[in-house]
Amino acid sequence: MQDPNCLFCRIVKGEIPSNKVYEDDEIFVFHDIRPVAPVHFLMIPKDHRATLYDLTDDNERAMGRMMILAGKLARENGANDGFRLIVNTGRVGNQEVQHVHLHVIGGPESLGPMIARHGN
């Protein structure tokens, strides 16, 4: 199921152009239009779910597939010495597009600390 008003669903349908990295029956992978590192692409399930809170057992295969492919696709795109996976969820997590998506971020240089420690 897709949401006709969702930006990422529209990318999957080809209504909005993207720089595709990979596609199969369950997932779609494309380069981020505002990369934060030399390697930065998004992995999304084709089945629309707004946030991680909305996933069901029906999404297990696609989400597992994304995790398995993340390393392979990161290497193929130039992240040969490590990468970071980020899933922003909800308002506090700064999720900008309401469709579950996994950021794969890497490159030849260190990405720096994961996140500033609270209270330090």
Long-range contacts (C-beta under 8 A, 24 or more apart in sequence): 1-47, 1-48, 2-46, 2-47, 2-48, 3-48, 3-99, 6-48, 6-97, 6-98, 6-99, 7-97, 7-99, 8-42, 8-44, 8-48, 8-97, 8-99, 8-101, 9-48, 9-99, 12-44, 12-46, 21-73, 21-77, 22-69, 22-73, 24-65, 26-61, 26-62, 26-65, 27-62, 27-65, 27-66, 27-69, 29-69, 29-73, 32-103, 36-105, 37-105, 37-106, 37-107, 37-111, 38-78, 38-79, 38-106, 38-107, 38-108, 39-74, 39-77, 39-78, 39-79, 39-83, 39-104, 39-105, 39-106, 39-107, 40-103, 40-104, 40-105, 40-106, 41-73, 41-77, 41-103, 41-104, 42-101, 42-102, 42-103, 42-104, 43-69, 43-70, 43-73, 43-101, 43-102, 43-104, 44-99, 44-100, 44-101, 44-102, 45-100, 48-99, 49-99, 49-100, 50-98, 50-99, 50-100, 51-89, 51-90, 51-95, 51-98, 51-100, 52-87, 52-89, 52-100, 53-89, 53-90, 54-100, 55-100, 59-100, 63-100, 66-102, 70-102, 70-104, 73-104, 74-104, 74-106, 77-104, 78-106, 78-107, 78-108, 79-104, 79-105, 79-106, 79-107, 80-108, 81-106, 81-108, 82-106, 82-111, 84-111, 84-114
